[in-house]
Amino acid sequence: MNFSEHLDNLRQEGNFRELPGMAPDGVIDFSTNDYLGIGGDAELQARFFSDPASLKVPMTSSASRLLASRQIEYDNLEVALRLLYSKRRGDDTGALLFNSGYHANTGLIPAVASKGTYIIADKLVHASIIDGIILSKAPFTRFRHNDYGHLRELLSKHAPDHKNILVIVESVYSMDGDRADIEALLGLRREFPNVSLYVDEAHAFGVLGPRGLGLVADSSAPWEVDFVIGTFGKAGASMGAFAITSSKTREYLINTARSFIFSTALPPMQIAWSRFTLSRMLHGDDLRKHLGELAVELQKVLSQFSVIPIEVSHIQPLIIGDPKEAVELSSRLLFYGIKALPIRKPTVPAGTDRLRFSLSAAMTDNDISVLNRALRDLLPVLNPPA
């Protein structure tokens, strides 16, 4: 393979990527997934390390979970998660930790997509889900994004010919910030008895639902969603992921999910920190309220420059449509003290190149005003405020 030629092509297309440098102090960062703003909370970190017991927790697991001699931090966090979710799902609830959302999706999907399984996924699910589907070697198709009529057509076509159907969606989509209709999915699951539901809540966990437990927890029947994936690396201000499922399925995953079996486990120190931040997240209704208010203001700003409707969400896109122009706008915004990185293919479909604005509860109304002034200097106003 000619790497130089490939890299040259990426540069010409405007799709060449480099690791971003450290943003200068004072820059407003719209590229972070620290939705609750607790990732940079120095006081929270100080409280964690002020406990002498925290200083004694090992910095490495030194082995996979199945071989590690120290399990107490993992057990404590899994028990905490099981108890939280069992309040709506019932006693038959299991929680299993993974090293990341990527590990969860690439390990769990191949494990549960046994022979006779057909997979139907939303068109815009994350790359880790697509990789998990490919690793499973199960036949699959994709339905038009959030089009449940199309999903029903595909279920009617494929459900009679397969033992199991696995429907995979995200509850909040990472590039547009829009949401899945969990109630519509539950209705389809009841209509087709051989359907299992798999919902990735990476961008909802911590932000939406009761105590930040996600959209599934806020639905009429959380126990009917077979697999819920959550992550600690975003609103959770830590690292790692977890799967919520039945207790028997948890046992099955321990024995079959290759990313779980063959990966060195996250450090116990990291897991202890995740449990600590989980407590702050659960009591973060004040942060979630402020985040929702910021989302309303951001939507008003971005709608002035967008030809498509933008939903009120903690993730909002400004579609540019050309990768080079997206890179240029990102660069110009940095001079205004704003970090908003360009998102291009293959992360998003060609022609939908954009800037993705992620909100943090650590932001203020003034941060949104700064963005508004910058965009008004740099872009034509397409939809003047009423």
N, C-alpha and C positions, 0 to 999 in steps of 0.2 A: 504494500500500500504506500502511495506517495503522500506522506503526511504534509509536506510543504505545499503541495498543490491543493490539498483539501483545505488547509488553513487559509491559503490565498483566496480560495472561492468563498469561504466564510467572510473574509474581510470585504470582498467586493459586494457581497449581498447585504452587508451590514449586520451579519449574524455572528461575528467573532466575539468570543467572550473572554474576559479577563477577571481575575479575582479583584473585587473592589478594594481600594485602599481604605485606611482608617479615615473616617470622616472628621473634619476639623471640629473642635469644641464649639458648641452652640448651634450646630446644624440640626434642623428638625428632621428626624428620620422617619419617613413614611414607608420604609422598606422592611421594617422589623415585624416579626409576628408576636412580639411581646404585648399581646392585646390588653392585658390587665395592668401593664406597666410595672410589674413586680420583679422583672428580670434584672433591673438595675437598682433595686431598692437596697441601698447599703445598710439601712437600719435593720431590715429583715435578715440580711446575711449576718450582721453583728449579733442579733438575737440567737440565731442558730448556733454560731460558734461560741457564744457565751456559756453554753451548756457544756460542762467538762466531758460529758458522755459523748458529745458530737466529735470531740477531738480524738477520741479513741477508736472511731469507726475506720476500718481499713480503706485505703485509697485504691485498692485493686481487688478484684475477685480472684484473679490468678487462674481461673478455670471456667468452664461452662457451668451453667446452673446445675446440671445433673452431676457435676463432679465437685463443685465448690463446697468447702467444709463449713463455711459460714452462711447461714440461710436466714437469720432472724430479720434482717432489714427487708429482704424480699417478702418474707412471710407477713410481716407487719403491714406492708403497703398493700399486698394482695388482699389481706383480710379487711383492711379499711375500705378498699374499693368494693369488695364483695358486699360488705354491710351497707354501703351507700346505695348501690344499685339494687340490692335485694328488697329495699323498701318499696319499690315499684314492680320489680320483676318476680318476687317471691323467694322462698328459701332455696330453691334449686338454681342458685346463681354461682357462677365461678368466675374468677379473675386471674389472668395470667399475664405476666410482664414480658415484654420484648425489648430489645435494645433500641429500637426506633420504629417509627411508623412504617418505614420501608421494610424492616425486618418482619414486622407483623403481617403486612400484606403479602410479601413474597414467601412467607412461611405458612401462614394460615390458609390461604386460598388453595395452594397445591395439596395441602393436607386434607381439606374437607371436600375437594372436588374429586371424589372417588369415581370409579368406573360407572358409567351410566349417567353422569352429571353433565348438564348443559348449562353454560353460563351466559347470562344476559346482563350487560353492564351499560350504564349511562355513557353517552358518547364523550363526556368531558371528565370522566374519572381520572384520578392522578396516575402518573406514570408508574408508581409502585404497584398499583392495582393491575395495570396492564401487564407489567412484568410478572406479577403473581399468576395472572391468567395464563400467560404464555408458558410459564414453568409447570403449570398444572397439566398441560397438554390436553385439556378438555376442549371440546368444540365450544365455540362461543360466537355471539353476535353482540351488537351494540344498538341501543335505541336512541332516538333523537333526544337531545338534552331536555330533561324534565317534561317529556312528552309521554304521558301515561296512557294515552290512547294508543300510541305506537307500541308501547311496552305490552299492552294488553293484546294487540294483534300478534306480537311475537310469541307471547305466552300461549295463545290459542293455537298457534302453528306448531310450537315445539314441545309443549307440555305433554301431549298425548304420546309422544315417541320417546320420552326419556324418563328414567326412574326418578331423577332429581333435577330440579331447576334452581340454580343459585342466581338471585338478582342482586346486583352490586351497585350501590350509589354512594355519594357523599352527602352528608346532611347540609353542609355549607361548602360551596365550591370555591377553590382557592384563588381562582383568577378573576371571577366575576362577583363573588360574594353573595350569589343568589342561593336559595334554599331548596332542598327536596321537599316534596309534599309527603310527609310520613304517613298521614292518614290515608292518602290514595294508595300508597304502597301496602299498607295493612289490608285495605280492601281487596287488592289483587291477591295477596297471600291467602286470604280466606276463600277467594273464588277458585284458586288453583291449589289443591291440597298438597301437591308435591313441590311447592315453592318454598325456598328458604330465603330470608332477607339478611343482607350483609350491608351495614351502614358504617361508613368511615366518618367519624365525628372530629377529625383532627382540628378543624378550624371552628368547631362549635364548642368543644370542651373548654370549660372555663368562662365562656362568654354567654351562652344561651341555655335556657332550660332552668329547672329548679336547682338553685345553688350552683349553677354553671355546669350541670351534668349532661347537657346536650339536648338536642331536639327529640331524640328517642325517649328520654326520660320524661319529656313534657307531653308525650303522645297519650292517646287513650288506652293503649295496650302495649307497653314497652316489652312485656314478656313474649310478645309474638315476633319480635325482631331477634333473629337467631344469633347474630354476631354484631357486636358494637365495638368499634376500634376507637380508642382515645389516645392522645399523645401528651406528654409533659413538656415537649420542646417548644411550645408556642405560648399559650396563655399560662401554662403551668410553670414557666420560668425555670425549667430544668432540662432533663433529657430522658428519652425512653418512651415506651408506648405500652398499651395494655389492650387485652381483648376481654370483653364481657360476654359470657355465653353460659351454657348450662354447666353444672359441676361435672357431669359425665363427659361432655365435650372437652372440658379443660383437661381431664385425664388423658383423653385421646390425643390432644395437641401436644402434651408433654412427651408423648411417645412417637409422634409423627411429624411435627413441624420442624423441618430441617434447620431453619434459621434460629430456632430456639435450642435445638439439640447441639449444634456444632459451633455456636458462637460463644466466645468468652463473655461472661455476664458483665453487665455494667458494674462499676465499683459500688460496694456497699455504701460508701460515702454519698454517691450520687443518689442512690435510692432513699437514703435517710433524708437528704435534702428535698427530694420529690414529695415525701410524706409531709415534710414541714411546710412546703409551699402549698400543698393540697389543702391544708388547714386554712391558710390565708385565702385561697381561692374560694373555698366553701363559704367564707364569711365576707365575700367581696361584692355584695349587692350594691354597695356604694360605688365601686369601680365600674360595675356593669351598667349602672344607671348613667354615670358620666360618659362612658363609652358610647352608649346609645344616643346621648345628646350630641356628642361630637359627630356621630354618623349622620344625623339629620343635617347639621351645618355643612359637612363635607359634600353631601349629595346636592345641596343648593349650589355650592361653588362649582363642582364638576359638571353639573347639568348645563351650565352656561356655555360650555365648550364641547358638548357631546351631541352627536347626531342620533344617538340611540338612548333610550331611557336608562337611567342608572338607579339601581335599587338602594334603599337606605340599609347600609350594612357596615360592619367594621372593615370590610374589604370592598374597594370600589375601583373600577378600571376607567381609564381615559383612553379610549381607542384612538390610535394614531393611524394605523393601517400600513405604515411603511417602516421597516426596521431602522433605516438610517435616520429618518426623522425622529423616531422614538429615542434613539441614542442622543441625537442633537438636543432635543428638548430636555432630556435628563441632565445633560452637561450644562445647559444654560440655567436650569433651576438651581444647580449647585452654587452658582454665583449669587443667588438670592438667599443662600443659607438653607436650601431644601434638598434633601436626599430622597429621590424617587427613581428607582432603577428601571431600565427598560426591560420588558418581557417580550421575547420574540420566539419564533418557531425554533425547535420543536415543542417548546413549553406551551405555546398557544398556536392555533392554526394560522398558516400564512395569510396575510391580509388583515389579521386582527392584532397586529403588533401594538403594544400599549405601554403606558405607565400604569403600574399597579400601586394604589395608595392603601396602605394598611394603617389603621388607627391604633393608638395606645392610650389607655386611660391616664398615662402620665402626661399627655398633651393637654393644651389649654385652648380656649376659644381663640386666643390671639394667634396661635400656631395656624389655625385654619384661615384666619384673616391674612396672615403673611402669604400663605399659598394663593389665596384669591388675588392679592395684588400682583404677585409674580406671574400668574397665568394670564391676567388681564394685560400685562405688559408684553407677553410673549405670544399670545394666541388671539385670534379674532373671536369675539363674543357671538355665538350662534343663536343662543336662546337667552335674550335679556330677561332679567328678573321682572316679574309683573309689578 
